[in-house]
Amino acid sequence: MNEIAKNLVVWLLIAGGLMFAFGNFNKAKPAQAMTYSEFLTAVDAGEVKQVRITPDTISGDRASGQRFEVVRPPIADPDLMNQLLKQDVAIVGAPAEQQGLVSQLLVAAFPILLMVGLFMFLSRKMGGGMGGGPGGRGNPMTFGKSRARQLSEDQIKVTFADVAGCDEAKEEVKEVVEFLRDPGKFQQLGGRIPRGILMAGQPGTGKTLLAKAIAGEAKVPFFSISGSDFVEMFVGVGASRVRDMFEEAKKQSPCIIFIDEIDAVGRHRGAGMGGGNDEREQTLNQLLVEMDGFEGNEGVIVIAAPSRPDVLDSALLRPGRFDRQVVVGLPDIRGREQILRVHMRKIPMSGDVDASTLARSTPGFSGADLANLVNEAALFAARGDNKQVSMSDFEKAKDKIMMGAERKSMVMSDKEKLNTAYHEAGHAIVGRLTPEHDPVYKVSIIPRGRALGVTMFLPEEDRYSISKRGIEGNICSLFGGRIAEELTLGVDGVTTGASNDIQRATELARNMVTKWGLSEKLGPLLYEENEAEMYGRPGARGNISTQTAIDIDLEMRAIIDRCYARSRQLLVDNRDILDAMAKALMQYETIDSDQIDDLMARVPVRTPRGWSDSDKSGGSSAAAGNQADSSVVGEPATDAV
């Protein structure tokens, strides 16, 4: 029980005791209750000595000294006074009750006190009381105060050693750290440190972590705020908060201001259609003035991390405000290995864990994805009551992230499982036989996520572009599942499982014709704009003629037909491999690159490592522990049945 509750209980007990004492002290001899008729009879008999008349009651004393009290009926009795005077009864009048001065003041001030109490209650609920919270958050009287959270140099424990996978970005910001440590080194040569640093990159690449590392290395105060914290329902509040934030930062100079999601206030300004009461525009204008105004902010470095740097206002990006733009991209294979080692330091690892193998098999992963991978592996190890995290736990975690969680409770019939096996086998065989296609890493008919089966491809190295031959190979492998169903079930037996494959293949064909200039007939021209993509719609076609639109559709159809026929011919020529792979999938449920090599070589399929006839869980548990081949690496392409 806190101190306030204790004091409240004590005062309630004191008040109760005082009320009890005064009640007993003022307690008089009880009066006899009488009816009005009995009272009149007693008056006629001369037994009443004195009466006290009030609008509601009649009380008094008998001749014997006994007190009485009578409730007056609501009917007027004009003869009562004459009767009392006739019997020589002493009549005493009672003055009307009047409220005291204190009571009158309380009654008059009650509405005002109620409003003040309600105001204070709401203030406390919004932010912890008057003046409570960071920057007076929740106090309506401090709307204009900055909501930036200040971290002192002792509170920031992050350094460059904790940031991996972005060596180029770290090199860009190292001189900022040197300036904050020793400004004279640059000032004596006339150099000026950048006022602002814009960090662009995909979510999860470590932009916020890198900003904290700069503050941790420089040992300077660090102000952190989100772009949405500037915007309020009152016009001018955001601009006031910007001013207050820079004033506080100048007091702590040199320091760093980190604005996360700055595109909330930094978007392109309109043509004045919002008027002067546009809160977001006023906030942006004040931010521009503070970063490059008449009053210098030396030693205050602004670091911003937008989610969409392409929508920022051009005045915000010019030199003098954000002088330097640092791109924090996805890590390469060495960067992924470094990131994995950073996160692996926090968990107990077994000796079979190889960070380089995991780095090769996780292309396209961001820093946040790799951190999630390590965490999922630790959770798998904890579920198995293991003391250390092994490589098999990492493989299970990788399969869960890439292919989705296993839906073991889903019951599939043998017919549907066989159809799924043929579908996934079609994807794997066509992908294996087409040139410049990513190698097949794993094939599974265990339902994962929204898919009934999964075929996963992993490229051999990090790719940044793809050839026309490679794109057509991807289209062929996408149609491999549908064609396999057509060969085994007939044209009328083809299921709806290839809907996602058809969508992706059509999108690739359209991009080849309209964006990438890979059509010989239409040539290297752009026929499709991306203006509508931000609204969740596909790119709209530009100002093209009707004939050009027809040519685009015909060229897309030609590409699809050519790839479809090629994929069909590959499966017809290798029908025996298709049947054997479907049989292996029905037996083991999951096969990896080793089993696929045996199938493509037309030799007996080896059993997965850890497989036994008594294994009731099928190939999922056995294959989950198979490590990835050192040559099989790259970004997964999950194909849903």
N, C-alpha and C positions, 0 to 999 in steps of 0.2 A: 504494500500500500504506500503510495507516494505521500509527500508532505501535505499537499493540498487536501487530499481525502482525510487525512488524520485531523487537520485543523477543522474541517467541516463537521466531522463527527463530534469533536469536542464542543464546538459552539452549539450544535443541536442539543447535546446533553445539557449544557448550561441553560439554554432557553427553556427546555422542558422542565428543568428543576425550578426555575423562577416562576413559571406559569403555575406549577403545582403548589408552590408556597403561597403565592398571592391568592390563589383560589381558596385555599384553606383559611387564610387570614381574613378574607372578606366574606367568608361564608357565614350567613346569619341563621337565626332560628327559622326553620321551615314554616311557611304559611299554610293555613288550612284551605283547601280548595272547596268552593261552594258554587252551587248553581245560582242563576240569577233569581229564580223564584224563592230559593232559600234565603238569599240576601234580602229580598223585599220583605219576607216574613219576619226576619230578624230585625229589620228596621222598624216595622210596625210594633214589634214586641219590645222595642227600646233596648235591644241588646247591642246595638252598634254605637260606639263612642266616637269614632273618627273614620273618615274615608278619604282616599286619595284617588282622584279620577283622572284617567288617561283616555285617549281615544279608543283604546282596545280593552283595557282592564280597569277593574275597580278593586282597590286594596285598602286595608285599614285595620283597626283594632276593635275587638269586642269590649264590652264593659268588663269582662273577666280578664282582659289583658291579652287574650289570644289573638294572633294575627290571622287574617283571612285574605283570600284573593278570589275575585270573580271575573270571569270572562264576559265582556259585554256582548249582547246579541247585536247583530247588524241592523236591528230595527230601533228607530228613535223612540225614546220614552220621555215626553215632555213633563210628565207628572213626577218624575223621580226627584227633581230638585225641591219641589214643594213638600214632598213627603219627608225628605231629609231635614229640611228646615223645621217642619212641624214637630219632629222628634228630637230637636236640638242636637243634631249630629254635626260635629265639626267637619267642615268641608275644606280640603287642601287641594289646590291646583298644581299640576305638574308642568314645568316649563318645557317648551319644545326642545328636543335634542338638536344640538348644533355640532357640526364637525369642527375639530380643532384646526389650528393653522397648519400644523404638519400634515394632517390628513388632506386638507384642501390642496396643499402644494403637491402631495403625492398623486392625488387624482388628476390635477392639472398637468403634471409632468409625465404621467404614465405613458402617453403615446410617444413623447419624445425619447424617453428612456428605452421604450421598446424598439424604436427605430435605431438608436445608437447601439443597443445590444445586438440587434440583428446584423448591423453593419460590421461590428467587431467579430461576430461569429463567422460570417462569410469570409472576412479577411483571414481569419485563422484557418478556415477550411481550405482556402486557396493556396496558402503558402506558409503556414506555420506561424501566424501571428503578425502583429505590427512590426514591420522591419525584419521579420524572420526570413530565413531562406537566403540563398545566394543572391546578392544584389537586391535584397528586399522583395524577392519573388513572392507574389501573392498579395502584396500590399498595394492597393490601388493608388496610394500616394507616391509610389516609387515606380510607376510604369516606365518612366523615362530612364531608369537606371539600367546599366548593362547587366546582362545575364551571363556573361562570360565566366567560366569556372577557371580560377587561377590555381595553378600548380607551381609551387616553389621549386627551386633547383634541387632541393633535397627529396622532394616527392617523386621525381621522375627517375626511374631506375633503368629506363630503356636506353641502350647505346647502339652504335652501329654494329656491334657484335651480335645483337639480337635480330638484325635485319639482314636477310639473305635473299639471293635471287634477283637483285636489282643493282648490280655493281655500277652500271652506267649512271643510274639515278643518284647513287651515293656519291659518285665523283662530282656530279653537278652541284651538289649541295655542300660538299666538304669545305669550299672556300667561305661559305656562309658561316660555318662553325669557326673557321679561323678568324674571320672578321669579328665575330662576337667575342672571341677570346682576346684578340689583340687588334683593335681597330686602327691603331697608329701605323701598323705595317702597311695598310692600304692607303690611309689618308696622307701619308707623307709623299706618296707618289701621285696624289691627285685622284686616286681611285675612289669610286663610290659603290658601296654594296647595293645589290638589287633591293628595291623596296618591297617587291612582292615576288613570290614564287608560286606558279600555278602547276599543280600536280594533276596530270591527266592519266587516265588508265581505267581498265575494267574493274568492276567491283571485286574486292578481295585480293588485290595485288599488293596491298601494304602501304597505301598512301598515308593513312593516319599514323601507322606505326613509324614510317620514315620521318614524319614531322615531329613525333615525340622523340625519336632518336636524335634529331638535330638539337632539340632543347636539352636532352640528356647529355649530349657530348659537349655542348657549349656551357652548360651549368648556368642557365639563365631562366627567369620566370617564363611560364608557358600559359597563355590564355587560350582556352578552347571554347568555341561556340558554334552552334549550327545556324545555317542561314534562315531557318524558320523561326529562330528565337528573336529575330529583329521585327518580324511582322506581327502587328496587333490590329485589333478592330478599330483603334483610334488613329486618326491620321496624324502623322508627325512623331509617333512614339518610336518607330524604327530609326528615324534620323537622330532622335535624341539618344537612343541607346548606342548608336555608332559613335556619337561625340563623346559620350561618357566612357565608352570602352577605350577609345584612343587616349583620353585624358588619363585614365588609370594606367594604361600601358606606358605613357610617357613618364609617369612617376616611377615606374619600375624599369626604365630603359637602362641597358639594352634588354630586349625581351622579344618574344615571338607570339604573334596572334595567329591562331589556326582557325580558319572558318571552313567548316565542313558543309558540304552541299550548298555551295555559294550560289548555284544556279537558281535557288529559291528566290533570291532578290536581284541576281545579276543578269536576268534575261534581257534580250533585246528590248529597248524602249520603243514604244509606238510613236505615232506621229502626233502626239499630244491629244489623242482622242479621249484619254482618261481624265484630262484636265489636271488642275493643280492639286487635287485631292487624291491622287493615286498614291497610296501608301507605299507600295513596292518601289515605284519610281523615285519617290522622295528619299527612301532609304538608300537606293543605289546612288543618287546624286550626292548625298552626304558622304557615302563611302568613297566616291571618286574625289571629292574635295579633301577628305582627310588623308588619302593616299598621295595626293599631288596638289596641295593647296599652297597658299602663301605662307602658312605656318609649317615649318619643317618638323618632321617626325623622325629625326635621326636616331638610329638605334632600334627602331620599331620595324620589324620585318613581318610582313603578312604572308602566310602560307595558306593557300586555298586548294580545296579538293572538290571540284565539281563532278557530278555524275555524268553530265553532258556538256563538255567544253564548247561544243559547236553552237550552243544557243546563247552563249555569253555575249554581252554587249561589247562592241568593238572599242569603245572608250575605256573599258575595263582592261582590255588586253594590250593596249599600246605600251611601248617602252616608257618608263617613268612610274608606272603603276605595277603591273606584273611584267617585270623586265625579263624574266626567265620562265620558260615553260618546260617542265620536266615530265617526260613520258615514262610512267611506271607500267611497263608492259608485263605480259605473262612470262614467267621464268623459262629459260631453256633447260636442257638436261642437266647441266652443271648447277644452275640455280635451284632446280628442284631437289637435287641431291643435298645442297647446302641447307635448304629450308627443312627438309626431312631430318637432317642431323640436328638442327636447332630444336625441333620439337621432340626428337627422340631422346634428348638429354633429360627430359622431364619424366620419362617412364622407364621402368626396368626392362631391358632388352635381352633376349636370348642370343646366343652366338651365331645362329643361322640367319639372322636378319641382315640383309644386304641393301643398304640405302641406294647404291648405284643401280641395282636391278629394279628397284621400285621406281627410281627416277626415270629409267628408260621405258617403263611400262605405264607411265602416267603423263603422257604429253597433253598439253592443253589445260593442265591443272593450274589453278592459281594458288597463291600462298594460303588462302583460306581453305581451299579444297584439300590441300596437303595436310593442313592442321586437322581438318575433319577426318581425313584418312587415318592419321595417327590416333585420334580419339576413338574412332570406330574400332580400330584394331585393339586398343586397350579394353574397350567394352566387351569385345568378343573373348578376349583372354579372361576377363573377370567372370563372364558367364560360364566358362569352362573351369573355374576355380584354379586357374594357373597363376603361378607366382611371377612369371615373366611373359612378355609378349613375343610370340614366335612369328616366323615368316608365314606360316599357315594362317594366323590371325590377320596378318596384313592382306593376304590373298582373299580371304573372306570379306574383309572390309572393302577391298578394291572392287570385287564383284558386286557387292551391295550398292556401292556408289555408282558404278558404271552401268550396271544392268538392272538395278532395283532390288528390293527385298524379295526373298522367296515367299510365295504364297503357298505354304505347305498344306493349309487347310482346304485348298481348292481341289475338288474331286473332278477328274476328267475321265471320260470313258476311253476304252482302248481304241475305238475308232477315231476319236478326236485326237488322242495322243499320237496315233500313227499318221494322221494327216499333218499334225504339227511337225512331226519328225521329217516327213517328206518336204515340207515347206522350208524348214531351216536347212536341211541338207541341200536343197536347191540353191539357197543363198550361198552356202559355203563352197559348193563345187564350182559354181560360176565365178565367184570371187577368186577362187584359187587358180582358175584357168585363164582369166583375162589378164593382159599385160598391164603393168604399172598399177595394179590394184594392191591395196594393203593386205598383208597376210592374215589368214584366219587365226584368231587367238583361241577362241572357245565357242562351242556350239552347245546349247542346252535347250531341252524341252520342258524344263521346270518353269512354271508360271512365275514371272517376276514383274512387279509393278502392274501395268495394264496389259502386258504382253503375255501370250501363252507360251512363247518360246523366244529365244534370243540367239542371234549370231553376231559375235563381236569380232571386229577387225581392229588390228593395231598396226600402224605404220612402222617402218623400220627406223625412221628418223623424223626429227621435227621438220614439218613442211610449212612453207609460207606461200606456195603457189602450186597449181596443179595443171597438167597439160590437157589438151583435148582428148588424147587417148585415155588418160586416167579418168576423166569425167564420163566418157562413154562406157568405160569399164564399170564405174559405179552404177550407171543406169542399168547395165546388163545384170549386175548382181542383185539389184533391187527387184528386177522382174524374175529372178531365178526361183523364188518361192512360189509365185503364181503359176509359172510354167510347170513346176514340179507337181503342183496340184492338178493341173490340166492333163499331164501325162498319166497320172495315177487314177484320178477320179473322173476324167472326161471333161468336156467343155461344160456340161451341165452341172458338174460336181464341184466347180471352183467356188470357194468360200469368200467371205468378206474380209478375211484376214489380211489381204494385201492392200487394203485401202491406204494405209500410211505409206507403203512402198510406192504406190501409184502417185500419191501426192508429191513425194520427194523427187521421184523421177521426172514428173512434169515440171516441177520447179527448176530442176537442173537443166532440162531442155530449153525452157523459156529463157533462163539466164544466158545460156550459150548463144541464143539467137539475138536477144535484145540488149544485153549488157556487156558480154565478154567478147563480142565480135568473132565468134568461132564458127560462123556460118559462111560457107563459100558463096552462097547465092546472095545474101543480104549484105555481106561485107562488114568491115569494122566500124559500125555506126551504133550510136546509142538510140534505142527506140523506146525506152521506158524510163520514166522519171520516178524518183523516190520521195516526192514531196508528201505523199499521203501515208507513208509508212509510219510516221509518228502518231497517226490517229488510229493505228491498229488495222489499216487496210493495206492490201498489196499495192505495189507501185502502180501508179496510173500511167497509161500510155500517153506520150507527148503528142504534139501536133503532127500526126502521120495520116497519110491518105488511107482510104478504104482498101485500095489494092495492096498497099504495104501491110496493113493488118492481116489481109488474107494470106499474103506471102509468109508472114510470120507464123501463122497457124499451120500452113502447109509445111514449112520447114521444121517446125516442132514435131509435127506428125511423122515426117520423114526420119528424123533422128530417133524417135521412139520406135517406129516400125523396124528400122535397121538394127537397133540394139535388141529389140524383142526377138527378131528372127535369129540373131547371133546367139543369144542366150538359149533359145530353144534348141538350136543345132548342137550346142555344147552339151546339153542335158541328154539329148537323144543319142549322141555318140558315147556318152558315159552313163548309160542307164544302169549298168551293173554296179557302178560305184554309188549311184543314187540309192539303189535298193540296199546295198551293203551298209551305207551310212545311216539310213533310216532304221535298219535292224540294230545297228550298234547303239543308236540313240534310244531305241525302245528298251534295250538291255541295260545300258549304263546311265541313261538320262542326260549325262553331261560328258562330252569328249573334248579333249584339248588338242593342241597342235601335234602331239606325238601320235595319237590315234588317227588324226586326219592324214598324216604322212603315210601311215600304213594303208589306209583306205585308198588314197590316190595312187599308191604303188601296187595296189591289188594284191596285197599280202595279208595274212591273218592279223586281225586287230589285236594289239596287246591290251591287257587289262590296265585300267587306270591304277596309279599308285595308291595303295591303301585299300584296294577293292577286295571284297571277299563275298562268296556266295551267300553268306548269312547276313550280309549287310542289308537291312530292311529299308534303309533310307535311300537306296538307289545310288546313282552316281553323283548325286549332289554333294554328299558329305565327303566322298573320296576326291572328287575333282576340285573341291574347294580348297584342298590343301596342296594342289599342284602348283608349283612355282612357274612363273612365266619364263619362257625361253629368252635367253639373253639377246637374241636377234629379233624378237617379236616385241616391238615397242611402238607407241604412237597413240593417237587420239581414237577412242572407241567410236564405232558407228553401230548403234543398237538398232536392230531390225525387229519390229514387232510383228507377230503373226496376226 
